[in-house]
Amino acid sequence: MSTAIEEARQVVTKLSAEERRSLVEWLAHEPVEVAPGIYRTPRVCGGDACIRGLRLPVWQLEEGRRSGATDSQLLQAHPALTPEDLANARAYASASRAEIDRLIQENCEA
């Protein structure tokens, strides 16, 4: 176990029950970087992998790409996106193909 985790454990054991509840609540909402520029945040977009700082799921960009949208069209449709975001989304979609396929399918059926 890492030193940081052990130090955190020692601090957490000294917290009151209310402080622990607050800590758990805070951690439950903290975004986690799952790939460069790609984050999962509990209770945001169903916890799906999204572009950094945006509520834009990777599966949605990949669905657009598979439907024939060019990078230029995607960037125009989502002005906060950068070319680097698209590259990160493509890399994540490629590495997580089964997950992305499932999410596209689920959201097309909805």
Secondary structure as UniProt FT lines:
FT   HELIX           3..12
FT   TURN            13..14
FT   HELIX           17..28
FT   STRAND          32..35
FT   TURN            36..37
FT   STRAND          38..40
FT   TURN            42..43
FT   HELIX           45..47
FT   STRAND          50..51
FT   TURN            52..53
FT   HELIX           58..66
FT   TURN            67..68
FT   HELIX           71..77
FT   TURN            79..80
FT   HELIX           83..95
FT   HELIX           97..109
//
